């Protein structure tokens, strides 16, 4: 598989944390989105944000709070949770309606990132890596070479390897401080149902 492209430093998106979210105390949300191009020939198509970004007042509420609750429930500090993992946990997406409008929340998060209202690890993932992160943890991605008709399969272990690369980039990006979730984030809701 290809090496992940070098991410933009979070500082290029705004501020670094000033103590709002201590490093590694909360999970992170990883989500793919429509690509944008902050620099010529530089595609950003996937982002990682601190869970607290879901509590930002510019995120659709109470959807952001409900997704935050789903994201942090039972997670390890510093865990990177792809949106596809939440989808699988929610009955393959059948229960998203009970939690929130994830599409509106993702659109709000991208606007927040691009407007420098929070920090994000911004990545330009190659097609296969992005497909693995957009699939559930137990999924297989199959790629057919049109010239040879040869099929290559990528599975859960490949997805884990991509998440490990993202984790490495996140550690590098947070070397100077944790990802800043933005100003005036709402109080964290209870972790009950």
HUQUIFEN-V882355 format. One record per residue. SS is DSSP state (h for helix, s for strand, l for the rest). OMEGA is omega in whole degrees, -180 to 180 (999 if undefined). Layout:
ss->{SS SS}
omega->{OMEGA OMEGA}
This chain:
ss->{l l l l l l l s l h h h h l l s l l l l l l l l l l l s s s s s s s s s s s s l l s s s s s s s s s h h h h h l l l l l l l h h h h h h h h h h l l l l l l l s s s h h h h h h h l h h h l l h h h h l l h h h h h h h h h h h h h l l l l l l s s s l l l h h h h h h h l l l l l l l s s s s l l l l l l s s s s l h h h h h h h h h h h h h h h h h h h h h l l s l l l l l l l l l l l l l l}
omega->{179 172 176 177 -178 -179 170 175 177 -180 178 179 -179 -174 169 -175 174 177 179 -173 180 -177 172 -178 -176 176 177 175 175 180 174 -180 176 -178 169 -170 -179 177 177 178 180 -179 172 -178 -179 -180 174 179 173 -180 -178 177 179 -180 -179 -179 178 176 179 -180 10 -178 180 178 -178 178 176 180 178 -178 -173 -176 176 -178 175 174 178 -179 176 -175 175 177 179 177 176 179 178 180 -179 175 -179 180 -177 -177 177 180 178 -175 -178 180 -176 -180 178 180 178 178 177 179 179 177 180 179 -177 177 180 178 176 174 176 167 -176 -174 171 -175 172 -172 -176 180 180 178 179 -179 177 178 179 -176 -178 -175 174 176 180 -179 180 175 -176 -178 -175 -174 178 -178 175 180 176 -174 -176 180 177 177 178 178 178 178 176 177 178 179 178 179 179 178 178 -178 -178 -179 180 -179 -177 179 -179 -177 -177 180 171 177 -178 177 179 178 176 -179 177 -176 999}
